Amino acid sequence: MSDLRLVIFDVDGTLIDSQAEIMAAMGAAFQSEGLTLPERAAVLSIVGLSLAEAFKRLMPHVDERQQGRLVDAYKDAFVGLRTQNKEMGPLFPGARAAIDRLLERDDTLLALATGKSRRGLDKVLERHGLEGVFHSEQVADHHPSKPNPSMILTALNQTGVMQHRAVMVGDTTYDMDMARAAGVKKIGVPWGYHPAEHLMPDEMIDDFAALDAAVDRLLG
């Protein structure tokens, strides 16, 4: 039986501070359809969901065709913003160092489970020099939206890691509920887009310096 551990990261709000570009891309998408952008809190509350599910929740009264156009407009605007503005979407403090520390361990593999599209994730990885770092990269294109456990179960299957040896690191209730449904441990971070008191993780860390110890406590 493999003794490998798997640490699965969410992206937006966990590794990457992407709220400025999310709001800008949402603004462009809503403007393209002549619609009023919802309040910031409402927009950030759906971060982590697939875009199709996000727009269903934000705009339940518009038909599926218009929701589809909003999704396409958001994707185009988001990629354009990432291409034009190199200052957008920085890593949260300590994120890269934490990733590098975990990579040094022979018993630990890393994965991503994100509501981003493949195209959007590729831009993020390229910008931050993270190509080839993660052993499994699960994106919204190929799975039902969080909190469905499909992303985590696929990552476990790809890496050969058992459920009791895996942990999800995230900032939203969608991440925590996905982990719970997949039967893996949960580490919450308070710097993202959902209130920390709503997460109910197995461990809550205040900064990335505390991640290693939290993983060790949960997975050994």
LOGULO-600627 format. One record per residue (C-alpha): residue number from 1; residue in three letters; x, y, z. Coordinates in nm, 4 decimals, always signed. Layout:
N
<tikol><nr>NUM</nr><rest>ALA</rest><u>X</u><v>Y</v><w>Z</w></tikol>
...
//
This chain:
220
<tikol><nr>1</nr><rest>MET</rest><u>+0.0000</u><v>+0.0000</v><w>+0.0000</w></tikol>
<tikol><nr>2</nr><rest>SER</rest><u>+0.1328</u><v>+0.3422</v><w>-0.0961</w></tikol>
<tikol><nr>3</nr><rest>ASP</rest><u>+0.2371</u><v>+0.5706</v><w>+0.1869</w></tikol>
<tikol><nr>4</nr><rest>LEU</rest><u>+0.2241</u><v>+0.8808</v><w>-0.0311</w></tikol>
<tikol><nr>5</nr><rest>ARG</rest><u>+0.0382</u><v>+1.1917</v><w>+0.0839</w></tikol>
<tikol><nr>6</nr><rest>LEU</rest><u>-0.1545</u><v>+1.4259</v><w>-0.1442</w></tikol>
<tikol><nr>7</nr><rest>VAL</rest><u>-0.2037</u><v>+1.7974</v><w>-0.0732</w></tikol>
<tikol><nr>8</nr><rest>ILE</rest><u>-0.4732</u><v>+1.9436</v><w>-0.2991</w></tikol>
<tikol><nr>9</nr><rest>PHE</rest><u>-0.4947</u><v>+2.3212</v><w>-0.3391</w></tikol>
<tikol><nr>10</nr><rest>ASP</rest><u>-0.7747</u><v>+2.5431</v><w>-0.4509</w></tikol>
<tikol><nr>11</nr><rest>VAL</rest><u>-0.6443</u><v>+2.8347</v><w>-0.6628</w></tikol>
<tikol><nr>12</nr><rest>ASP</rest><u>-0.8483</u><v>+3.1573</v><w>-0.6462</w></tikol>
<tikol><nr>13</nr><rest>GLY</rest><u>-0.8592</u><v>+3.2899</v><w>-0.2912</w></tikol>
<tikol><nr>14</nr><rest>THR</rest><u>-0.6202</u><v>+3.0221</v><w>-0.1642</w></tikol>
<tikol><nr>15</nr><rest>LEU</rest><u>-0.2999</u><v>+3.0406</v><w>-0.3680</w></tikol>
<tikol><nr>16</nr><rest>ILE</rest><u>-0.3808</u><v>+3.3439</v><w>-0.5838</w></tikol>
<tikol><nr>17</nr><rest>ASP</rest><u>-0.5272</u><v>+3.6816</v><w>-0.4823</w></tikol>
<tikol><nr>18</nr><rest>SER</rest><u>-0.7428</u><v>+3.7187</v><w>-0.7912</w></tikol>
<tikol><nr>19</nr><rest>GLN</rest><u>-1.0327</u><v>+3.9294</v><w>-0.6663</w></tikol>
<tikol><nr>20</nr><rest>ALA</rest><u>-0.9328</u><v>+4.2434</v><w>-0.8616</w></tikol>
<tikol><nr>21</nr><rest>GLU</rest><u>-0.9334</u><v>+4.0642</v><w>-1.1957</w></tikol>
<tikol><nr>22</nr><rest>ILE</rest><u>-1.2421</u><v>+3.8602</v><w>-1.1092</w></tikol>
<tikol><nr>23</nr><rest>MET</rest><u>-1.4346</u><v>+4.1803</v><w>-1.0453</w></tikol>
<tikol><nr>24</nr><rest>ALA</rest><u>-1.2954</u><v>+4.3444</v><w>-1.3603</w></tikol>
<tikol><nr>25</nr><rest>ALA</rest><u>-1.3799</u><v>+4.0435</v><w>-1.5781</w></tikol>
<tikol><nr>26</nr><rest>MET</rest><u>-1.7285</u><v>+4.0203</v><w>-1.4257</w></tikol>
<tikol><nr>27</nr><rest>GLY</rest><u>-1.7790</u><v>+4.3889</v><w>-1.4977</w></tikol>
<tikol><nr>28</nr><rest>ALA</rest><u>-1.6827</u><v>+4.3371</v><w>-1.8613</w></tikol>
<tikol><nr>29</nr><rest>ALA</rest><u>-1.9083</u><v>+4.0339</v><w>-1.8953</w></tikol>
<tikol><nr>30</nr><rest>PHE</rest><u>-2.2134</u><v>+4.2076</v><w>-1.7496</w></tikol>
<tikol><nr>31</nr><rest>GLN</rest><u>-2.1477</u><v>+4.5200</v><w>-1.9544</w></tikol>
<tikol><nr>32</nr><rest>SER</rest><u>-2.1343</u><v>+4.3103</v><w>-2.2716</w></tikol>
<tikol><nr>33</nr><rest>GLU</rest><u>-2.4932</u><v>+4.2026</v><w>-2.2050</w></tikol>
<tikol><nr>34</nr><rest>GLY</rest><u>-2.6173</u><v>+4.5395</v><w>-2.0821</w></tikol>
<tikol><nr>35</nr><rest>LEU</rest><u>-2.6683</u><v>+4.4039</v><w>-1.7304</w></tikol>
<tikol><nr>36</nr><rest>THR</rest><u>-2.5948</u><v>+4.5583</v><w>-1.3907</w></tikol>
<tikol><nr>37</nr><rest>LEU</rest><u>-2.3022</u><v>+4.4009</v><w>-1.2083</w></tikol>
<tikol><nr>38</nr><rest>PRO</rest><u>-2.4110</u><v>+4.2495</v><w>-0.8736</w></tikol>
<tikol><nr>39</nr><rest>GLU</rest><u>-2.2509</u><v>+4.3800</v><w>-0.5564</w></tikol>
<tikol><nr>40</nr><rest>ARG</rest><u>-1.8927</u><v>+4.2772</v><w>-0.4826</w></tikol>
<tikol><nr>41</nr><rest>ALA</rest><u>-1.9879</u><v>+4.0471</v><w>-0.1953</w></tikol>
<tikol><nr>42</nr><rest>ALA</rest><u>-2.2288</u><v>+3.8558</v><w>-0.4173</w></tikol>
<tikol><nr>43</nr><rest>VAL</rest><u>-1.9682</u><v>+3.8121</v><w>-0.6906</w></tikol>
<tikol><nr>44</nr><rest>LEU</rest><u>-1.6965</u><v>+3.6938</v><w>-0.4549</w></tikol>
<tikol><nr>45</nr><rest>SER</rest><u>-1.9361</u><v>+3.4526</v><w>-0.2853</w></tikol>
<tikol><nr>46</nr><rest>ILE</rest><u>-1.9494</u><v>+3.2380</v><w>-0.6012</w></tikol>
<tikol><nr>47</nr><rest>VAL</rest><u>-1.5720</u><v>+3.2198</v><w>-0.6555</w></tikol>
<tikol><nr>48</nr><rest>GLY</rest><u>-1.4740</u><v>+2.8546</v><w>-0.6732</w></tikol>
<tikol><nr>49</nr><rest>LEU</rest><u>-1.7821</u><v>+2.7370</v><w>-0.8589</w></tikol>
<tikol><nr>50</nr><rest>SER</rest><u>-1.7646</u><v>+2.6555</v><w>-1.2280</w></tikol>
<tikol><nr>51</nr><rest>LEU</rest><u>-1.8551</u><v>+2.9612</v><w>-1.4345</w></tikol>
<tikol><nr>52</nr><rest>ALA</rest><u>-2.1776</u><v>+2.8061</v><w>-1.5604</w></tikol>
<tikol><nr>53</nr><rest>GLU</rest><u>-2.2927</u><v>+2.7391</v><w>-1.2048</w></tikol>
<tikol><nr>54</nr><rest>ALA</rest><u>-2.1682</u><v>+3.0790</v><w>-1.0874</w></tikol>
<tikol><nr>55</nr><rest>PHE</rest><u>-2.3755</u><v>+3.2686</v><w>-1.3419</w></tikol>
<tikol><nr>56</nr><rest>LYS</rest><u>-2.6802</u><v>+3.0534</v><w>-1.2684</w></tikol>
<tikol><nr>57</nr><rest>ARG</rest><u>-2.6570</u><v>+3.1657</v><w>-0.9072</w></tikol>
<tikol><nr>58</nr><rest>LEU</rest><u>-2.5830</u><v>+3.5287</v><w>-0.9852</w></tikol>
<tikol><nr>59</nr><rest>MET</rest><u>-2.8441</u><v>+3.5635</v><w>-1.2611</w></tikol>
<tikol><nr>60</nr><rest>PRO</rest><u>-3.1115</u><v>+3.2933</v><w>-1.2142</w></tikol>
<tikol><nr>61</nr><rest>HIS</rest><u>-3.3700</u><v>+3.5033</v><w>-1.4001</w></tikol>
<tikol><nr>62</nr><rest>VAL</rest><u>-3.1865</u><v>+3.5113</v><w>-1.7360</w></tikol>
<tikol><nr>63</nr><rest>ASP</rest><u>-3.2096</u><v>+3.2238</v><w>-1.9834</w></tikol>
<tikol><nr>64</nr><rest>GLU</rest><u>-2.9373</u><v>+2.9667</v><w>-2.0446</w></tikol>
<tikol><nr>65</nr><rest>ARG</rest><u>-2.8296</u><v>+3.1231</v><w>-2.3746</w></tikol>
<tikol><nr>66</nr><rest>GLN</rest><u>-2.7557</u><v>+3.4553</v><w>-2.2072</w></tikol>
<tikol><nr>67</nr><rest>GLN</rest><u>-2.5842</u><v>+3.2812</v><w>-1.9171</w></tikol>
<tikol><nr>68</nr><rest>GLY</rest><u>-2.3664</u><v>+3.1064</v><w>-2.1764</w></tikol>
<tikol><nr>69</nr><rest>ARG</rest><u>-2.2755</u><v>+3.4377</v><w>-2.3367</w></tikol>
<tikol><nr>70</nr><rest>LEU</rest><u>-2.1824</u><v>+3.5762</v><w>-1.9949</w></tikol>
<tikol><nr>71</nr><rest>VAL</rest><u>-1.9538</u><v>+3.2784</v><w>-1.9374</w></tikol>
<tikol><nr>72</nr><rest>ASP</rest><u>-1.7784</u><v>+3.3307</v><w>-2.2713</w></tikol>
<tikol><nr>73</nr><rest>ALA</rest><u>-1.7425</u><v>+3.7055</v><w>-2.2167</w></tikol>
<tikol><nr>74</nr><rest>TYR</rest><u>-1.5990</u><v>+3.6487</v><w>-1.8692</w></tikol>
<tikol><nr>75</nr><rest>LYS</rest><u>-1.3428</u><v>+3.3961</v><w>-1.9950</w></tikol>
<tikol><nr>76</nr><rest>ASP</rest><u>-1.2269</u><v>+3.6306</v><w>-2.2720</w></tikol>
<tikol><nr>77</nr><rest>ALA</rest><u>-1.2042</u><v>+3.9300</v><w>-2.0382</w></tikol>
<tikol><nr>78</nr><rest>PHE</rest><u>-1.0223</u><v>+3.7340</v><w>-1.7683</w></tikol>
<tikol><nr>79</nr><rest>VAL</rest><u>-0.7562</u><v>+3.5992</v><w>-2.0039</w></tikol>
<tikol><nr>80</nr><rest>GLY</rest><u>-0.7155</u><v>+3.9443</v><w>-2.1570</w></tikol>
<tikol><nr>81</nr><rest>LEU</rest><u>-0.6606</u><v>+4.1013</v><w>-1.8161</w></tikol>
<tikol><nr>82</nr><rest>ARG</rest><u>-0.4014</u><v>+3.8393</v><w>-1.7246</w></tikol>
<tikol><nr>83</nr><rest>THR</rest><u>-0.2195</u><v>+3.8985</v><w>-2.0520</w></tikol>
<tikol><nr>84</nr><rest>GLN</rest><u>-0.2206</u><v>+4.2785</v><w>-2.0311</w></tikol>
<tikol><nr>85</nr><rest>ASN</rest><u>-0.1538</u><v>+4.3373</v><w>-1.6617</w></tikol>
<tikol><nr>86</nr><rest>LYS</rest><u>+0.1333</u><v>+4.1438</v><w>-1.5114</w></tikol>
<tikol><nr>87</nr><rest>GLU</rest><u>+0.0581</u><v>+4.2826</v><w>-1.1624</w></tikol>
<tikol><nr>88</nr><rest>MET</rest><u>-0.2817</u><v>+4.1171</v><w>-1.1388</w></tikol>
<tikol><nr>89</nr><rest>GLY</rest><u>-0.3368</u><v>+3.7907</v><w>-0.9562</w></tikol>
<tikol><nr>90</nr><rest>PRO</rest><u>-0.0336</u><v>+3.7735</v><w>-0.7243</w></tikol>
<tikol><nr>91</nr><rest>LEU</rest><u>+0.0383</u><v>+3.4697</v><w>-0.5112</w></tikol>
<tikol><nr>92</nr><rest>PHE</rest><u>-0.0612</u><v>+3.5165</v><w>-0.1504</w></tikol>
<tikol><nr>93</nr><rest>PRO</rest><u>+0.2358</u><v>+3.5759</v><w>+0.0840</w></tikol>
<tikol><nr>94</nr><rest>GLY</rest><u>+0.4177</u><v>+3.2532</v><w>+0.1617</w></tikol>
<tikol><nr>95</nr><rest>ALA</rest><u>+0.2343</u><v>+3.0440</v><w>-0.0982</w></tikol>
<tikol><nr>96</nr><rest>ARG</rest><u>+0.5318</u><v>+2.9705</v><w>-0.3213</w></tikol>
<tikol><nr>97</nr><rest>ALA</rest><u>+0.7582</u><v>+2.8926</v><w>-0.0261</w></tikol>
<tikol><nr>98</nr><rest>ALA</rest><u>+0.4997</u><v>+2.6492</v><w>+0.1125</w></tikol>
<tikol><nr>99</nr><rest>ILE</rest><u>+0.4696</u><v>+2.4762</v><w>-0.2251</w></tikol>
<tikol><nr>100</nr><rest>ASP</rest><u>+0.8487</u><v>+2.4473</v><w>-0.2520</w></tikol>
<tikol><nr>101</nr><rest>ARG</rest><u>+0.8769</u><v>+2.3022</v><w>+0.0994</w></tikol>
<tikol><nr>102</nr><rest>LEU</rest><u>+0.6177</u><v>+2.0349</v><w>+0.0260</w></tikol>
<tikol><nr>103</nr><rest>LEU</rest><u>+0.7865</u><v>+1.9513</v><w>-0.3050</w></tikol>
<tikol><nr>104</nr><rest>GLU</rest><u>+1.1064</u><v>+1.8699</v><w>-0.1170</w></tikol>
<tikol><nr>105</nr><rest>ARG</rest><u>+0.9332</u><v>+1.5831</v><w>+0.0644</w></tikol>
<tikol><nr>106</nr><rest>ASP</rest><u>+0.9599</u><v>+1.2443</v><w>-0.0997</w></tikol>
<tikol><nr>107</nr><rest>ASP</rest><u>+0.6292</u><v>+1.1305</v><w>+0.0493</w></tikol>
<tikol><nr>108</nr><rest>THR</rest><u>+0.4169</u><v>+1.4242</v><w>-0.0676</w></tikol>
<tikol><nr>109</nr><rest>LEU</rest><u>+0.2476</u><v>+1.4940</v><w>-0.4008</w></tikol>
<tikol><nr>110</nr><rest>LEU</rest><u>+0.0657</u><v>+1.8161</v><w>-0.4914</w></tikol>
<tikol><nr>111</nr><rest>ALA</rest><u>-0.2554</u><v>+1.8718</v><w>-0.6855</w></tikol>
<tikol><nr>112</nr><rest>LEU</rest><u>-0.4936</u><v>+2.1488</v><w>-0.7874</w></tikol>
<tikol><nr>113</nr><rest>ALA</rest><u>-0.8739</u><v>+2.1433</v><w>-0.7830</w></tikol>
<tikol><nr>114</nr><rest>THR</rest><u>-1.0090</u><v>+2.4679</v><w>-0.9242</w></tikol>
<tikol><nr>115</nr><rest>GLY</rest><u>-1.3203</u><v>+2.6202</v><w>-1.0728</w></tikol>
<tikol><nr>116</nr><rest>LYS</rest><u>-1.0996</u><v>+2.7737</v><w>-1.3411</w></tikol>
<tikol><nr>117</nr><rest>SER</rest><u>-1.0995</u><v>+2.6580</v><w>-1.7007</w></tikol>
<tikol><nr>118</nr><rest>ARG</rest><u>-0.7957</u><v>+2.4816</v><w>-1.8437</w></tikol>
<tikol><nr>119</nr><rest>ARG</rest><u>-0.7078</u><v>+2.7965</v><w>-2.0360</w></tikol>
<tikol><nr>120</nr><rest>GLY</rest><u>-0.7361</u><v>+3.0141</v><w>-1.7267</w></tikol>
<tikol><nr>121</nr><rest>LEU</rest><u>-0.5285</u><v>+2.7806</v><w>-1.5116</w></tikol>
<tikol><nr>122</nr><rest>ASP</rest><u>-0.2571</u><v>+2.7549</v><w>-1.7763</w></tikol>
<tikol><nr>123</nr><rest>LYS</rest><u>-0.2221</u><v>+3.1346</v><w>-1.7701</w></tikol>
<tikol><nr>124</nr><rest>VAL</rest><u>-0.1850</u><v>+3.1328</v><w>-1.3918</w></tikol>
<tikol><nr>125</nr><rest>LEU</rest><u>+0.0743</u><v>+2.8551</v><w>-1.3906</w></tikol>
<tikol><nr>126</nr><rest>GLU</rest><u>+0.2736</u><v>+3.0210</v><w>-1.6668</w></tikol>
<tikol><nr>127</nr><rest>ARG</rest><u>+0.2711</u><v>+3.3595</v><w>-1.4959</w></tikol>
<tikol><nr>128</nr><rest>HIS</rest><u>+0.3999</u><v>+3.2221</v><w>-1.1669</w></tikol>
<tikol><nr>129</nr><rest>GLY</rest><u>+0.6417</u><v>+2.9650</v><w>-1.3054</w></tikol>
<tikol><nr>130</nr><rest>LEU</rest><u>+0.4400</u><v>+2.6743</v><w>-1.1688</w></tikol>
<tikol><nr>131</nr><rest>GLU</rest><u>+0.4208</u><v>+2.4593</v><w>-1.4822</w></tikol>
<tikol><nr>132</nr><rest>GLY</rest><u>+0.4938</u><v>+2.0952</v><w>-1.4048</w></tikol>
<tikol><nr>133</nr><rest>VAL</rest><u>+0.4806</u><v>+2.1485</v><w>-1.0269</w></tikol>
<tikol><nr>134</nr><rest>PHE</rest><u>+0.1489</u><v>+1.9745</v><w>-0.9590</w></tikol>
<tikol><nr>135</nr><rest>HIS</rest><u>+0.1044</u><v>+1.6030</v><w>-1.0108</w></tikol>
<tikol><nr>136</nr><rest>SER</rest><u>-0.2661</u><v>+1.6422</v><w>-1.0864</w></tikol>
<tikol><nr>137</nr><rest>GLU</rest><u>-0.4488</u><v>+1.9503</v><w>-1.2180</w></tikol>
<tikol><nr>138</nr><rest>GLN</rest><u>-0.8275</u><v>+1.9324</v><w>-1.2107</w></tikol>
<tikol><nr>139</nr><rest>VAL</rest><u>-1.0273</u><v>+2.2108</v><w>-1.3802</w></tikol>
<tikol><nr>140</nr><rest>ALA</rest><u>-1.3916</u><v>+2.2964</v><w>-1.4331</w></tikol>
<tikol><nr>141</nr><rest>ASP</rest><u>-1.3887</u><v>+2.1960</v><w>-1.8013</w></tikol>
<tikol><nr>142</nr><rest>HIS</rest><u>-1.3821</u><v>+1.8272</v><w>-1.7114</w></tikol>
<tikol><nr>143</nr><rest>HIS</rest><u>-1.5913</u><v>+1.8014</v><w>-1.3945</w></tikol>
<tikol><nr>144</nr><rest>PRO</rest><u>-1.9206</u><v>+1.8994</v><w>-1.2330</w></tikol>
<tikol><nr>145</nr><rest>SER</rest><u>-1.8907</u><v>+2.2163</v><w>-1.0273</w></tikol>
<tikol><nr>146</nr><rest>LYS</rest><u>-1.7697</u><v>+2.2100</v><w>-0.6703</w></tikol>
<tikol><nr>147</nr><rest>PRO</rest><u>-1.8803</u><v>+2.0823</v><w>-0.4209</w></tikol>
<tikol><nr>148</nr><rest>ASN</rest><u>-1.9193</u><v>+1.7660</v><w>-0.6305</w></tikol>
<tikol><nr>149</nr><rest>PRO</rest><u>-1.6204</u><v>+1.5465</v><w>-0.5266</w></tikol>
<tikol><nr>150</nr><rest>SER</rest><u>-1.5250</u><v>+1.4531</v><w>-0.8848</w></tikol>
<tikol><nr>151</nr><rest>MET</rest><u>-1.2092</u><v>+1.6677</v><w>-0.8943</w></tikol>
<tikol><nr>152</nr><rest>ILE</rest><u>-1.0657</u><v>+1.5208</v><w>-0.5751</w></tikol>
<tikol><nr>153</nr><rest>LEU</rest><u>-1.1593</u><v>+1.1638</v><w>-0.6622</w></tikol>
<tikol><nr>154</nr><rest>THR</rest><u>-0.9905</u><v>+1.2009</v><w>-1.0001</w></tikol>
<tikol><nr>155</nr><rest>ALA</rest><u>-0.6763</u><v>+1.3447</v><w>-0.8395</w></tikol>
<tikol><nr>156</nr><rest>LEU</rest><u>-0.6661</u><v>+1.0504</v><w>-0.5989</w></tikol>
<tikol><nr>157</nr><rest>ASN</rest><u>-0.7048</u><v>+0.8083</v><w>-0.8873</w></tikol>
<tikol><nr>158</nr><rest>GLN</rest><u>-0.4325</u><v>+0.9760</v><w>-1.0915</w></tikol>
<tikol><nr>159</nr><rest>THR</rest><u>-0.1808</u><v>+0.9813</v><w>-0.8079</w></tikol>
<tikol><nr>160</nr><rest>GLY</rest><u>-0.2674</u><v>+0.6490</v><w>-0.6449</w></tikol>
<tikol><nr>161</nr><rest>VAL</rest><u>-0.3067</u><v>+0.8136</v><w>-0.3038</w></tikol>
<tikol><nr>162</nr><rest>MET</rest><u>-0.5628</u><v>+0.6787</v><w>-0.0569</w></tikol>
<tikol><nr>163</nr><rest>GLN</rest><u>-0.8387</u><v>+0.9074</v><w>+0.0743</w></tikol>
<tikol><nr>164</nr><rest>HIS</rest><u>-0.7131</u><v>+0.9002</v><w>+0.4322</w></tikol>
<tikol><nr>165</nr><rest>ARG</rest><u>-0.3737</u><v>+1.0271</v><w>+0.3078</w></tikol>
<tikol><nr>166</nr><rest>ALA</rest><u>-0.5089</u><v>+1.3347</v><w>+0.1279</w></tikol>
<tikol><nr>167</nr><rest>VAL</rest><u>-0.6047</u><v>+1.6862</v><w>+0.2349</w></tikol>
<tikol><nr>168</nr><rest>MET</rest><u>-0.7789</u><v>+1.9754</v><w>+0.0593</w></tikol>
<tikol><nr>169</nr><rest>VAL</rest><u>-0.6585</u><v>+2.3319</v><w>+0.1219</w></tikol>
<tikol><nr>170</nr><rest>GLY</rest><u>-0.9180</u><v>+2.5971</v><w>+0.0415</w></tikol>
<tikol><nr>171</nr><rest>ASP</rest><u>-1.0885</u><v>+2.9223</v><w>+0.1291</w></tikol>
<tikol><nr>172</nr><rest>THR</rest><u>-1.4550</u><v>+2.8499</v><w>+0.0538</w></tikol>
<tikol><nr>173</nr><rest>THR</rest><u>-1.7343</u><v>+2.6309</v><w>+0.1809</w></tikol>
<tikol><nr>174</nr><rest>TYR</rest><u>-1.7374</u><v>+2.4742</v><w>-0.1678</w></tikol>
<tikol><nr>175</nr><rest>ASP</rest><u>-1.3826</u><v>+2.3475</v><w>-0.1084</w></tikol>
<tikol><nr>176</nr><rest>MET</rest><u>-1.4660</u><v>+2.2120</v><w>+0.2356</w></tikol>
<tikol><nr>177</nr><rest>ASP</rest><u>-1.7891</u><v>+2.0474</v><w>+0.1208</w></tikol>
<tikol><nr>178</nr><rest>MET</rest><u>-1.6090</u><v>+1.8926</v><w>-0.1782</w></tikol>
<tikol><nr>179</nr><rest>ALA</rest><u>-1.3421</u><v>+1.7485</v><w>+0.0514</w></tikol>
<tikol><nr>180</nr><rest>ARG</rest><u>-1.6044</u><v>+1.6163</v><w>+0.2912</w></tikol>
<tikol><nr>181</nr><rest>ALA</rest><u>-1.7899</u><v>+1.4477</v><w>+0.0063</w></tikol>
<tikol><nr>182</nr><rest>ALA</rest><u>-1.4650</u><v>+1.2908</v><w>-0.1180</w></tikol>
<tikol><nr>183</nr><rest>GLY</rest><u>-1.3701</u><v>+1.1639</v><w>+0.2272</w></tikol>
<tikol><nr>184</nr><rest>VAL</rest><u>-1.0470</u><v>+1.3610</v><w>+0.2626</w></tikol>
<tikol><nr>185</nr><rest>LYS</rest><u>-0.9220</u><v>+1.5980</v><w>+0.5316</w></tikol>
<tikol><nr>186</nr><rest>LYS</rest><u>-0.9771</u><v>+1.9746</v><w>+0.5150</w></tikol>
<tikol><nr>187</nr><rest>ILE</rest><u>-0.7506</u><v>+2.2741</v><w>+0.5832</w></tikol>
<tikol><nr>188</nr><rest>GLY</rest><u>-0.9127</u><v>+2.6160</v><w>+0.5703</w></tikol>
<tikol><nr>189</nr><rest>VAL</rest><u>-0.7492</u><v>+2.9530</v><w>+0.5058</w></tikol>
<tikol><nr>190</nr><rest>PRO</rest><u>-0.9043</u><v>+3.2805</v><w>+0.6273</w></tikol>
<tikol><nr>191</nr><rest>TRP</rest><u>-0.7645</u><v>+3.5183</v><w>+0.3614</w></tikol>
<tikol><nr>192</nr><rest>GLY</rest><u>-0.9987</u><v>+3.4134</v><w>+0.0799</w></tikol>
<tikol><nr>193</nr><rest>TYR</rest><u>-1.3563</u><v>+3.4829</v><w>-0.0265</w></tikol>
<tikol><nr>194</nr><rest>HIS</rest><u>-1.5788</u><v>+3.3098</v><w>+0.2290</w></tikol>
<tikol><nr>195</nr><rest>PRO</rest><u>-1.5924</u><v>+3.4019</v><w>+0.6005</w></tikol>
<tikol><nr>196</nr><rest>ALA</rest><u>-1.3572</u><v>+3.1781</v><w>+0.7981</w></tikol>
<tikol><nr>197</nr><rest>GLU</rest><u>-1.6281</u><v>+3.0964</v><w>+1.0522</w></tikol>
<tikol><nr>198</nr><rest>HIS</rest><u>-1.8341</u><v>+2.9298</v><w>+0.7770</w></tikol>
<tikol><nr>199</nr><rest>LEU</rest><u>-1.5659</u><v>+2.6836</v><w>+0.6658</w></tikol>
<tikol><nr>200</nr><rest>MET</rest><u>-1.5613</u><v>+2.4237</v><w>+0.9474</w></tikol>
<tikol><nr>201</nr><rest>PRO</rest><u>-1.2318</u><v>+2.2603</v><w>+0.8417</w></tikol>
<tikol><nr>202</nr><rest>ASP</rest><u>-1.0306</u><v>+2.0011</v><w>+1.0308</w></tikol>
<tikol><nr>203</nr><rest>GLU</rest><u>-0.7555</u><v>+2.2621</v><w>+1.0682</w></tikol>
<tikol><nr>204</nr><rest>MET</rest><u>-0.7496</u><v>+2.6386</v><w>+1.0103</w></tikol>
<tikol><nr>205</nr><rest>ILE</rest><u>-0.4147</u><v>+2.8047</v><w>+0.9371</w></tikol>
<tikol><nr>206</nr><rest>ASP</rest><u>-0.3438</u><v>+3.1763</v><w>+0.9747</w></tikol>
<tikol><nr>207</nr><rest>ASP</rest><u>-0.0633</u><v>+3.1830</v><w>+0.7171</w></tikol>
<tikol><nr>208</nr><rest>PHE</rest><u>+0.1228</u><v>+2.9512</v><w>+0.4845</w></tikol>
<tikol><nr>209</nr><rest>ALA</rest><u>+0.4067</u><v>+2.9089</v><w>+0.7337</w></tikol>
<tikol><nr>210</nr><rest>ALA</rest><u>+0.1664</u><v>+2.6926</v><w>+0.9371</w></tikol>
<tikol><nr>211</nr><rest>LEU</rest><u>+0.0689</u><v>+2.4650</v><w>+0.6480</w></tikol>
<tikol><nr>212</nr><rest>ASP</rest><u>+0.3381</u><v>+2.1996</v><w>+0.6875</w></tikol>
<tikol><nr>213</nr><rest>ALA</rest><u>+0.2569</u><v>+2.1330</v><w>+1.0531</w></tikol>
<tikol><nr>214</nr><rest>ALA</rest><u>-0.1168</u><v>+2.1193</v><w>+0.9791</w></tikol>
<tikol><nr>215</nr><rest>VAL</rest><u>-0.0609</u><v>+1.8641</v><w>+0.7018</w></tikol>
<tikol><nr>216</nr><rest>ASP</rest><u>+0.1592</u><v>+1.6566</v><w>+0.9335</w></tikol>
<tikol><nr>217</nr><rest>ARG</rest><u>-0.1024</u><v>+1.6582</v><w>+1.2087</w></tikol>
<tikol><nr>218</nr><rest>LEU</rest><u>-0.3780</u><v>+1.5454</v><w>+0.9729</w></tikol>
<tikol><nr>219</nr><rest>LEU</rest><u>-0.1891</u><v>+1.2978</v><w>+0.7559</w></tikol>
<tikol><nr>220</nr><rest>GLY</rest><u>+0.1151</u><v>+1.2028</v><w>+0.9620</w></tikol>
//
